[in-house]
């Protein structure tokens, strides 16, 4: 498993790298000194895991994650325990408080290996985002790591898109056209100008106005498929 260490303190990076040496299943492939450096290294090295400092000059670790379309596994590292609760809200694999204790780190690495969670970081020119990819979503003070398969509906609101998953409806700074180009078309379908639906969440389909279709999702949402898109929709589902 390939790991990237992101921390603006050289001594902290060196110490963590030393502590990780005994774990042969984990290879540190690089270090980054800030968020911008980390974004470049993630695209270049494609780590499965990031040890991520939260407070850094310029952009924080949270802000860096917002710029990724999909993220590797994240273990937050910080000297400020005030972030502990927030880190777990983000559904990070774990949270390590500096100075990092060897036994605590061992628990984290063992947890990682036991779960066998391997994730490929996104490249800037990556092919489609699949349903198993994990994305980072931040809306105000609330943040999530969420698998795309859990997102049932994308709804355009200008230059933003509202995501619907579980009981949450956060906004992200993306356009629907951007997502339409990146999402796997076998799973995510552009129903109309304002909506992309997750086909695995479709509950029922019925004829609608002007040759279109009305799709009901399992959560009760009703989405109109435009007449032009209805032809593609029927072909995809062999209707």
URKAGI-V860959 format. One record per run of one state. SS is the DSSP state (A for helix, B for strand, O for the rest). FROM is the first residue (numbers start at 1). TO is the last residue. If there is no record, write none. Layout:
BEGIN
ss-><SS,SS>
from-><FROM,FROM>
to-><TO,TO>
END
This chain:
BEGIN
ss-><O,B,O,A,O,B,O,A,O,B,O,A,O,B,O,A,O,B,O,A,O,B,O,B,O,B,A,O,B,O,B,O,B,O,B,O,A,B,O,B,O,B,A,B,O,A,O,B,O,B,O,A,O>
from-><1,2,7,10,21,27,33,35,46,49,54,61,67,73,79,81,90,94,98,102,116,129,130,134,140,142,148,151,153,158,160,166,168,169,171,173,176,183,184,188,191,195,199,202,208,209,212,213,218,222,226,227,237>
to-><1,6,9,20,26,32,34,45,48,53,60,66,72,78,80,89,93,97,101,115,128,129,133,139,141,147,150,152,157,159,165,167,168,170,172,175,182,183,187,190,194,198,201,207,208,211,212,217,221,225,226,236,239>
END
